[in-house]
Amino acid sequence: MELEVHSKLEEELIYPAIRAEIDDDDLMDEALEEHHVVHGLLGELKKMKPSDERYDAKFTVLAENVRHHIKEEETEMFSKTEDCEIDWEALSSQVVKRKEQLTAKKTSKKK
């Protein structure tokens, strides 16, 4: 799944469902800011050539940010949802439907 689609699904559906159930706005805000940083770095990398002086350093920072984000989701955010009343089945259905919409939109833009 493309990163942009993945981020939209988390930001539009998954994070709001989790935020409503856990008492940790700082954690949820940080996750959104991490998405923002990743998208900014990706935008900068797309404008660069791999031979550019700071390309490798920027890519390393991007990779480190993504690894940190994933670790935080897995160890902190998702562990806080274990005792929550989130309807994961309904949320999953919403995510699949929205993913199809986003993917179809991207496909039609490429034509």
Secondary structure by P-SEA (a helix, b strand, c coil): ccaaaaaaaaaccaaaaaaaccccaaaaaaaaaaaaaaaaaaaaaaaccccccaaaaaaaaaaaaaaaaaaaaaccccccccccccaaaaaaaaaaaaaaaaaaaaaaaac
